[in-house]
Amino acid sequence: MGDIPRRLGPDLLTIGPDRLVIHSPADMDGWDVRRHRKPLIHYDNRTWQIERKLPSGRGSFRYELKPWTPADLELTGPEIRYDAAYVEAREAERAIERRQNAIAPLMTV
């Protein structure tokens, strides 16, 4: 069976049996490729770890994740629940930042 595309807010996801690719307009806080204490991403009743984070143009990012299992025997980093509530909160924060950045030049005297 092929990969399944989905949308979660503005994010475009491609889900396969052994990978999850997320195209996002956001540079998501804590979603970094690390050698140790890798963050775990919980999505769709599975746990994933970030394998690659690549800029994909116009300020957006491509996150490539692979499945994580407890058999990996690594000390893990932060755990992030990636769901509609996460994306909604992230987008609300981004909207506030955009408004503040638009107003900031007007505030200088």
Secondary structure, 3 states (H helix, E strand, C coil): CCCEEEEECCEEEEEECCEEEEEECCCCCCCCCCCCCCCEEEECCEEEEEEEEEECCCCCEEEEEEECCHHHCCCCCCEEECCHHHHHHHHHHHHHHHHHHHHHHHHCC
